[in-house]
Amino acid sequence: MNKGRLLLLVLMTTLFSLLSTTSPTFAATTWRYTALGDSLGTGFGSWYGYVYRYRDYIAADTGNDVLLTNQSVNGWTSADLANALQTDADLRNAVASAQVVTWNIGGNDLLGARNRYIRGTCGGVDQEDCLRQAVVHFKRNWDQIVDSIQGLRAGQPTLYRTMDVYNPFVDEDKHALGADRSKTRFEILKPCLDEINRHIHERQTKGYDVAKVYDAFNGPNHDQDPGAKGLLFWDGVHPNDQGQRLIAEAFRKLGYASLH
């Protein structure tokens, strides 16, 4: 072997040795994200729902790959989600394997009770029994939902994120009298929504954080109409693209400290 080839071989061997011993090794981190909820979670009424936007925010903010499993179902109530967390094997496995879990629920609980109240079939001397029952049942189901999600994660590091419930009917209910005609429908229904949202926030001691969607959609006093603010789909109930983006941004503001 001539001297030129020998020198080249020595240089290449030295360079390979340096690269193999001093170059950093970057291990890609992947977070599994499971979303639970109703039609807000599926993104009904928008091109790109908050779940998908939030996934993109997580990836952009943390630099991690994010694998999303969206288990949201149109029309689900809190009872539906609580039951699925006990009986649906695919959903349970998706939660058990996820470093990020979000859920939104409760809007359909109140919507069903509101419809009964409007039809005059709510029950009770004041026609408000179904409203009170909706609140009681929601609280029970909510606690079961949280316990089930955290039980499936079995103490593993997890980003638990949820949201409170907004009111899409502010202007409509302000212009309609209640059953006894002494108050507007808004004055009768708002305390029920407030009590549900209070329960969601009070239970943060269980270890989850709440995106303040009620404030974002209905203002600090919760008396602003989100449709008038351009946040609702044409059905007057579901968020449009702008509304879904606002929800995703409210989730994003909570940060990612639980997994750091």
MARTIZA-203194 format. One record per residue (C-alpha): residue in one letter; x, y, z. Coordinates in pm, whole numbers, plus 50000, padded with zeros to 5 digits. Example, Ala and Ser with C-alpha at 12.3 -4.5 7.8 and 13.67 -1.06 7.14 Angstrom:
REM MARTIZA-203194
A512304955050780
S513674989450714
***
This chain:
REM MARTIZA-203194
M500005000050000
N501495033649903
K501885062050150
G498975082049998
R496455054350041
L497765046750391
L497375083150495
L493835084250354
L492895052550541
V494255066650869
L492315099250823
M489055081250745
T489445057951042
T490135087251274
L487165106951142
F484805077151184
S486045072251539
L485435108751628
L481935108751480
S480925076851655
T482145088351998
T481355125652004
S478225130751792
P475025134351997
T472275108651960
F468795123351921
A465945100552027
A462595111051887
T459915113952156
T456375103452070
W453355113052277
R450125094152232
Y447095116752258
T443585103552319
A440625127552289
L437235119852443
G434025139252407
D430965147652204
S430465166351876
L432795194151988
G435535168051997
T434655153951655
G434835189251513
F431235189851389
G430505223451226
S434105231751133
W436765221250889
Y439375215451157
G438245208151511
Y439955218251833
V441285182951894
Y443315183751572
R444465219351627
Y445535210851981
R447485180851853
D449315204251616
Y449995229151896
I451465201752117
A453795190751839
A454855226451760
D455365236652123
T457175205352248
G458915192751937
N457435158251994
D455605136051751
V451955133351852
L449835103151760
L446155111751796
T443275087851865
N440005107051863
Q437315087452048
S434765115852052
V431215106951947
N428505130551822
G425615133252068
W427335118252370
T426245128652718
S428265125253037
A426475092253102
D427575078952763
L431205087652824
A431175074053179
N429715041253052
A432165038352762
L435105042452998
Q433865011453177
T432784989752882
D434474999952555
A437724980452524
D439115001552237
L438445033952420
R439915020552743
N443065008952566
A443415042552394
V443275060552729
A445575035952904
S448305041352643
A448055079352613
Q450435104852763
V447895131952678
V444165128252749
T441565155152682
W437815153652723
N434825176552677
I431355166652791
G428175181052940
G426725202552664
N424245175752559
D423195169752920
L422045205752944
L420675206852589
G418365177652660
A417105193452984
R416665227252816
N414565211752538
R412325194752793
Y411935227452980
I410935245652663
R408415218252577
G406905220852925
T407765184753017
C410525191953268
G408425182553569
G407825197353911
V405595225854020
D408055250353869
Q408795229053562
E412475227853661
D412905192453795
C414735180253484
L417175209353511
R418055200353868
Q418325163553779
A420655171353487
V423045189153723
V423005161053980
H423555134053719
F426315153853550
K428245158053874
R428065121053947
N429105111553594
W431895137253586
D433535123253897
Q433265088153755
I434785099553425
V437795115353596
D438345085253821
S438105061453525
I440575080853310
Q443115083753588
G442585047453690
L443355035953337
R446575056153338
A447575039253666
G449765067553794
Q451815071953477
P452885107553384
T449935122053197
L448715155353068
Y445055156753176
R443165185053007
T439465193252987
M437205223352931
D434155239153086
V430815242852904
Y429745273552707
N426215286752646
P425215290452279
F421705303252357
V422305335852543
D420435360052316
E417635335252242
D417005327952609
K417235364352713
H414255371452487
A412095342752612
L410165341252936
G410375311153164
A407535288553267
D406175311353540
R406815342553325
S408535360453613
K412045355053477
T413645350853140
R414695316353032
F418305328453052
E417895337053422
I416495302353491
L418975281653288
K422205300353359
P422445289353727
C422385252953613
L425235258753371
D427145278453633
E426795250053883
I428075224453634
N431065246053546
R431765252853912
H431925215353970
I434335210753679
H436675237253819
E436425226154182
R437435190854089
Q440785202753953
T442185190854286
K442005156254126
G444905165953901
Y443565179953573
D443505215053425
V440525232853270
A440505253652953
K438265283753023
V435995281252721
Y432985295352910
D434865328252953
A436165327952597
F432735322452442
N430415340452686
G432625367452835
P433735372853195
N430145376253321
H428945347653100
D426175368752949
Q427555374252598
D426205355152300
P428895335352113
G426905336351791
A426995374251796
K430775371551838
G431055350251524
L432035318051703
L429165294751607
F428285273151309
W425075280751120
D423135257251352
G423665281951636
V425035255151868
H428385241451752
P431595261551718
N432665271351369
D436335272351264
Q436935303951464
G435245289151769
Q437185256651744
R440425276051713
L439535295652026
I438965263152216
A442305248852100
E444065280752204
A442455278752549
F443875243452584
R447265255352460
K447415282452727
L447435255452996
G450965245152896
Y452555210852927
A454105210953274
S452555177953380
L454795158853140
H457985178853188
***
